[in-house]
């Protein structure tokens, strides 16, 4: 019998299920991977914003990890919302227990609504402890600015390489916050540099796109794809989910993508 290609997802919960661990579950399932979930925070949020954040106690986070690791092999790791430095340090120690397992670090700092999700101390710990342990770092432009401490422009190759210098093997610098009719993501790292572009869609339904892309990437790594191949597939998956999600409505604000368009359309 074959083992599931498992992704250990360590992230926060989104009550409207467009982002966070719910998005990770759906993206992994759509691409044929199995997400194992460790919830770091419970948020009350909808398509209009974040109303409350309740961090899960560290001992409960640790218990979730132990429960999984004592029973189930992990093929890849994906991290999301890590709200405090002690939690970041714990995740770093967890990655050290999984040598050779690829890790996708999505530096979730600000919600789609603009609400801040992590403390300055957590951001500093992320920079110091997780980036050197990351196989792929997946920041958007505001997150890249926070990590580098400077402004980052659209298609900023120097910024992407500056992030690589902080420790990750690869950086996927996402261009969704940039201007113009094209969205360009930059993949830089051991294999040089590559640009992935797609037409920018006029849709408010972009809630959870970063979580979704990172989870799709981790699914590919769990299935044995190389980083460039996993990124290419994750990018194509997200574009299909965005196009299908633009035709649907959920709530009054920024709705989700359609995570299962990949399965429904083939």
C-alpha positions as CSV (number, residue, x, y, z in Angstrom):
1,X,0.0,0.0,0.0
2,X,1.2,3.5,-0.8
3,X,1.8,6.1,1.8
4,X,-0.1,9.4,1.5
5,X,2.0,12.3,0.5
6,X,1.6,14.2,3.7
7,X,2.0,17.9,4.5
8,X,2.3,19.0,8.1
9,X,0.5,22.4,8.2
10,X,1.2,24.6,11.2
11,X,-1.0,27.6,10.8
12,X,-4.0,29.6,12.1
13,X,-7.7,28.8,11.6
14,X,-10.0,31.1,9.5
15,X,-13.6,31.0,10.5
16,X,-14.8,31.9,7.0
17,X,-12.5,29.1,5.6
18,X,-11.0,31.1,2.7
19,X,-7.5,31.4,4.2
20,X,-5.5,29.8,6.9
21,X,-5.6,26.1,7.7
22,X,-8.9,25.6,6.0
23,X,-7.5,26.9,2.7
24,X,-4.4,24.7,3.2
25,X,-6.6,21.6,3.7
26,X,-8.6,22.3,0.5
27,X,-5.5,23.1,-1.6
28,X,-3.7,19.9,-0.5
29,X,-6.8,17.8,-1.1
30,X,-7.4,19.3,-4.6
31,X,-3.8,18.4,-5.6
32,X,-3.8,14.9,-4.1
33,X,-1.8,15.5,-0.9
34,X,-2.9,14.8,2.7
35,X,-2.8,17.8,5.1
36,X,-2.0,17.1,8.7
37,X,-3.1,20.1,10.7
38,X,-1.6,21.9,13.8
39,X,-3.7,24.9,14.7
40,X,-1.7,27.8,16.2
41,X,-4.5,30.3,16.6
42,X,-8.3,30.6,16.2
43,X,-9.5,33.7,14.4
44,X,-12.9,35.2,14.1
45,X,-13.0,36.6,10.6
46,X,-15.1,37.0,7.6
47,X,-14.8,38.5,4.1
48,X,-14.7,42.0,5.6
49,X,-12.0,41.6,8.2
50,X,-10.6,40.0,11.3
51,X,-12.7,40.6,14.5
52,X,-10.7,38.5,17.0
53,X,-7.6,36.4,17.4
54,X,-7.1,33.7,20.1
55,X,-3.7,32.1,20.2
56,X,-3.7,28.4,21.0
57,X,-1.5,27.7,24.1
58,X,2.0,26.5,23.2
59,X,1.6,23.3,25.1
60,X,-1.5,22.5,23.0
61,X,0.3,23.3,19.8
62,X,3.1,21.0,20.9
63,X,0.7,18.2,21.8
64,X,-0.8,18.4,18.3
65,X,2.7,18.1,16.8
66,X,3.6,15.2,19.0
67,X,0.4,13.3,18.2
68,X,1.2,13.5,14.5
69,X,4.9,12.8,14.6
70,X,4.6,9.7,16.8
71,X,2.3,8.1,14.3
72,X,2.5,9.5,10.8
73,X,5.5,10.2,8.5
74,X,5.7,13.7,7.2
75,X,6.7,14.4,3.6
76,X,6.6,18.2,3.7
77,X,5.9,21.1,6.1
78,X,4.0,24.3,5.5
79,X,3.9,27.1,8.1
80,X,1.4,29.9,8.2
81,X,0.3,32.3,10.9
82,X,2.8,32.2,13.8
83,X,1.8,35.0,16.2
84,X,4.5,35.0,18.9
85,X,8.2,34.4,19.2
86,X,8.0,31.3,21.4
87,X,5.8,29.6,18.9
88,X,8.2,30.5,16.1
89,X,11.1,29.0,18.2
90,X,9.0,25.8,18.7
91,X,8.3,25.5,15.0
92,X,12.1,25.9,14.3
93,X,12.8,23.1,16.7
94,X,10.2,20.9,15.0
95,X,11.8,21.5,11.7
96,X,15.1,20.4,13.2
97,X,13.4,17.1,14.1
98,X,12.6,16.5,10.4
99,X,15.9,16.5,8.6
100,X,15.6,16.3,4.8
101,X,11.9,17.2,4.9
102,X,11.2,20.3,2.7
103,X,9.6,23.3,4.5
104,X,7.5,26.0,2.9
105,X,7.4,29.1,5.1
106,X,4.6,31.5,4.3
107,X,5.3,34.6,6.4
108,X,1.7,35.5,7.2
109,X,1.8,38.9,8.9
110,X,-1.2,40.9,7.5
111,X,-4.6,39.6,6.5
112,X,-6.1,40.5,3.1
113,X,-8.2,43.1,5.0
114,X,-5.1,44.8,6.2
115,X,-5.4,43.6,9.8
116,X,-2.0,42.9,11.5
117,X,-1.8,39.2,12.6
118,X,1.6,38.9,14.3
119,X,3.8,40.9,16.7
120,X,7.1,42.6,15.9
121,X,8.9,40.1,18.1
122,X,7.4,37.2,16.2
123,X,8.5,38.8,12.9
124,X,12.0,39.1,14.2
125,X,12.0,35.5,15.4
126,X,10.7,34.4,12.0
127,X,13.6,36.2,10.3
128,X,16.2,34.8,12.7
129,X,14.9,31.2,13.2
130,X,12.7,30.1,10.4
131,X,14.1,31.7,7.3
132,X,17.4,29.8,7.6
133,X,15.4,26.5,7.9
134,X,13.1,27.2,4.9
135,X,13.2,25.3,1.6
136,X,11.0,28.0,0.1
137,X,9.9,31.3,1.5
138,X,6.7,32.8,-0.1
139,X,6.3,36.5,0.9
140,X,4.1,39.0,-0.9
141,X,5.5,42.5,-1.4
142,X,4.4,44.0,2.0
143,X,5.8,40.9,3.8
144,X,9.1,41.2,1.9
145,X,9.3,44.9,3.0
146,X,8.7,43.9,6.6
147,X,11.4,41.2,6.4
148,X,14.0,43.4,4.7
149,X,13.2,46.6,6.4
150,X,13.0,48.6,3.1
151,X,10.6,49.3,0.3
152,X,10.2,46.5,-2.3
153,X,9.1,47.3,-5.8
154,X,7.2,45.2,-8.3
155,X,9.5,42.6,-9.9
156,X,12.3,43.6,-7.5
157,X,15.0,41.0,-8.2
158,X,17.4,42.6,-5.7
159,X,14.9,42.2,-3.0
160,X,14.3,38.6,-3.8
161,X,18.0,37.9,-3.7
162,X,18.2,39.9,-0.5
163,X,15.6,37.5,1.1
164,X,17.6,34.5,-0.1
165,X,20.6,36.0,1.7
166,X,18.6,35.6,5.0
167,X,18.7,31.9,4.7
168,X,16.0,30.1,2.6
169,X,17.1,28.0,-0.3
170,X,14.5,29.5,-2.5
171,X,12.3,32.6,-2.4
172,X,9.0,33.0,-4.3
173,X,8.4,36.7,-4.2
174,X,4.7,37.1,-5.1
175,X,3.6,40.1,-7.2
176,X,-0.1,40.2,-6.4
177,X,0.2,43.6,-4.7
178,X,1.9,45.1,-7.6
179,X,0.5,47.4,-10.3
180,X,-0.3,46.9,-13.9
181,X,-2.2,44.3,-16.0
182,X,0.2,41.5,-15.3
183,X,0.9,39.7,-12.0
184,X,4.5,38.5,-11.9
185,X,5.9,36.2,-9.3
186,X,9.7,35.8,-9.0
187,X,11.3,32.5,-8.1
188,X,14.9,32.9,-7.1
189,X,17.4,30.5,-5.5
190,X,19.6,27.6,-6.3
191,X,18.5,27.4,-9.9
192,X,18.8,31.1,-10.7
193,X,15.8,33.2,-11.4
194,X,12.5,32.6,-13.1
195,X,9.4,34.8,-13.6
196,X,5.9,33.4,-13.6
197,X,3.3,35.7,-14.9
198,X,-0.5,35.8,-15.4
199,X,-3.0,38.4,-16.3
200,X,-4.2,40.3,-13.3
201,X,-7.9,39.6,-12.7
202,X,-10.4,42.2,-11.7
203,X,-11.9,40.4,-8.8
204,X,-12.3,41.1,-5.1
205,X,-12.1,37.4,-4.4
206,X,-8.5,37.1,-3.4
207,X,-8.9,36.1,0.3
208,X,-6.4,33.4,1.1
209,X,-4.4,33.4,-2.1
210,X,-1.1,33.4,-0.3
211,X,-2.0,30.5,2.0
212,X,-3.4,28.6,-1.0
213,X,-0.3,29.0,-3.1
214,X,2.0,28.0,-0.3
215,X,0.0,24.9,0.5
216,X,-0.2,23.9,-3.2
217,X,3.6,24.3,-3.4
218,X,4.1,22.1,-0.3
219,X,1.8,19.5,-1.7
220,X,4.0,19.3,-4.8
221,X,7.1,18.9,-2.6
222,X,5.4,16.2,-0.6
223,X,4.8,14.4,-3.9
224,X,8.4,14.5,-4.9
225,X,8.4,17.4,-7.3
226,X,11.4,19.7,-7.6
227,X,11.0,23.2,-6.2
228,X,10.6,24.8,-9.8
229,X,8.1,22.1,-10.8
230,X,6.1,22.4,-7.6
231,X,6.0,26.2,-8.0
232,X,4.9,25.9,-11.6
233,X,2.1,23.6,-10.7
234,X,1.0,25.6,-7.7
235,X,1.0,28.8,-9.8
236,X,-1.2,27.2,-12.4
237,X,-3.5,25.8,-9.7
238,X,-4.0,29.2,-8.1
239,X,-4.7,30.9,-11.5
240,X,-7.4,28.4,-12.1
241,X,-8.8,28.8,-8.6
242,X,-8.8,32.6,-9.0
243,X,-10.6,32.5,-12.4
244,X,-13.3,30.2,-11.1
245,X,-13.6,32.1,-7.8
246,X,-14.1,35.4,-9.6
247,X,-17.5,34.0,-10.8
248,X,-18.8,33.2,-7.3
249,X,-19.7,35.3,-4.3
250,X,-19.3,34.7,-0.6
251,X,-20.1,37.5,1.9
252,X,-19.8,41.3,1.4
253,X,-16.1,41.7,1.1
254,X,-13.1,39.8,-0.2
255,X,-14.3,36.3,-1.0
256,X,-12.2,33.2,-1.5
257,X,-10.8,31.5,-4.5
258,X,-12.5,28.3,-5.8
259,X,-10.1,25.7,-4.4
260,X,-11.6,22.8,-6.2
261,X,-11.8,24.2,-9.7
262,X,-8.6,22.2,-10.5
263,X,-10.6,19.0,-9.8
264,X,-13.9,20.1,-11.3
265,X,-12.3,21.3,-14.6
266,X,-9.5,18.8,-14.8
